[in-house]
Amino acid sequence: MATSITNTTVTSGSGAGQPFNPDEWAAEIETSARDFRVMANLVRVFTFKGPADALNIPVIGSIAAAAFTTGMEEGSASITYALPSNSSVVITPSMSFAATRVAQRELDHSVYDLESALQDELAEGLAEYEDTQLGEFADNAAFTVADLGGDTQNYTEALLLSQIQTLATNARSKARFGPRGNVSLVFHSLQLNDLLAISSLSSFQVTGRENGPAITGMLTQHWGVGFYMSDNVKDTGTVKVNPMFSREAIAFARLYKPKFRQQWDADNIAWKLAAWQEFGMAALNATSLINVDTD
């Protein structure tokens, strides 16, 4: 629980009488940020092994199975051991930050939990930026399947089913559809009316799976795909890019959880507050993401 910060006494010297516990704030910001993340929860998450400039992730080529024959059992035929075509992707982290300033007088006279409110706002800023970067990365040239739709296109059932079929055809075993699957669609809010105009989708959304409660953050799950709404997808002003992808499409990693520091601003009798984090992403499977462009 956040502690009260009213009636704080400031003495001379840089950082003297600091009202905020940096470790507590960092933990609270990370906890709050989880409520604002959308795409980061839908992709493959990796962890940097301590401080580093890059994270190297191996991509193992496909290994095909075959029948074990009588000849192999009797020794007249041999098993073929083929070396798969392997590669790697590299995630290089970059830093983002959220910063604000709070006046000492506001702290002294605050009648509400100002600390918790500031933690939430800093967390939202970091999470929003992270989600926007992931949403825009979905339109990266590293993903090799051409976009569907166009700048005058709205979602129709035919277009949505084409997106599902194209993903299934190209991603193959990397995309698993169903209640325990790994496929998600993140769409811009302006497409909500078009999606709910699809009768089979809207009727399912009303009843829900097994008439159960709605899942937090998810509009619905239908055709083995989870539907998520976020305005953090790429928006050029004329085109919204709505990605459907398997969890294996994007590799995402944080170098560390959000950090927090404060500094006394004597010129303004206020506290400067800053939170920051480092993260990065890379295309893990180039054919496991299909965009639909809409107006």
JOWOKA-V585148 format. One record per run of one state. SS is the DSSP state (~ for helix, > for strand, _ for the rest). FROM is the first residue (numbers start at 1). LEN is the number of residues. Records with the same first field share a line. If there is no record, write none. Layout:
BEGIN
SS = FROM-LEN + FROM-LEN
END
This chain:
BEGIN
_ = 1-21 + 34-5 + 42-2 + 48-7 + 60-10 + 75-12 + 92-2 + 110-4 + 138-10 + 150-7 + 175-8 + 188-1 + 197-2 + 208-1 + 212-8 + 223-2 + 230-5 + 236-4 + 247-3 + 266-4 + 284-5 + 295-1
~ = 22-12 + 39-3 + 70-5 + 104-6 + 114-24 + 157-18 + 189-8 + 199-9 + 209-3
> = 44-4 + 55-5 + 87-5 + 94-10 + 148-2 + 183-5 + 220-3 + 225-5 + 235-1 + 240-7 + 250-16 + 270-14 + 289-6
END
